[in-house]
Amino acid sequence: MASFERVSPALKEILLKLYRAEKPVEIDHHLYEFGSVEYHIQSSAADPQNNYLSISTPLLSQGAMPSYGLSSYSTQMVKQVCSDAVEIVEPAKEGYQLTLKINFAKIPRGKDYFKVITQISSVQAVILCSQLKEMLRNVNSQDTSQGMNKPIKLVYHPREPFYVIRQPQKITAVFPLRFKEHSDVIIATAFFQELMDVGSSEKWAKAPPCTWSPIPPPELRGEPLEDLSTNGGFVSFEISSRHVEDKKLDKTVWSLLNFYAYVKKHVKCTRGFIQRRMQKRLESLVEVLHKEKLEEKEDVKFKAHAECRYVGKLVRLSKPKNFKRRCRDLTRKIMQIRFRIKIHGFRRFHRRWLTIPNFSSPLQYTKLE
């Protein structure tokens, strides 16, 4: 749910354009806003000073308010907000609760014109707030026309109704809460419990007492089942006479009308905060793991480099020894080729069996001198 704004930005922009226009403008424009609100702006070039603004807004409660049109209290509140340049047209145009005739010639030309147009653009908020003010302003009244202890269903948005129960010396406002996500239910439940703890403290003793329950309160007994089927429970505020005195009435009404928006904004911000914290924590863990991985790679590279240096050193040290060993082997082979083979015991065998015997000849020779 979007936060309820007092001033309609689109309506304010159109009225400012009409006021600042140098030439008369012919306009017949329908404008639709959140909460089934409709504006009808009419301006004629033949009568540029008189412009008509019709407003259609759903009533908070069909049972406590007139079936059509505005109550006298709401009409009085509109007259207090609007300046002399605005006149209420009675009866209002068909299909609308209020029709205003705006005379731009009576709006001051100085800096005050912006303030006046801003007030005119907030008429719908005045109508909506006046309906709830009319219920809350007589907390101590003994008037039973609206029914004592009977829930009054107020519908500002079709999917987000709330109830007002008139009781002796107080009025109870009950908000059924619904959420789409289960995580939102958990966050909202924790928020409501914290709200009750803070509200019960001595520091906030003057604030309206707040209670939360997962089941409907007894005051809503007998209401339609579809209105009581929630997943976020029920939040109740007890409003007494001191909460609706003078200017406090406007603040109390505004807080009640924006309670749904406040809760959902808190849940959304909390969910975003948790997600950012989780993402930041995840990034820090990834950074630690990445740093650890880099350190492991550096250790592996250092060990590999150290092993390469050690192996190179061993190779350099073993080269002379290998060369000497190869030289000795080569020398040995050359010696084996150069000299005859020696066999142990062969010489004795050769002398005994292979020696040529000496034979004596009968003929003797004499050496001549």
Disulfide bonds with the S-S distance in Angstrom:
none
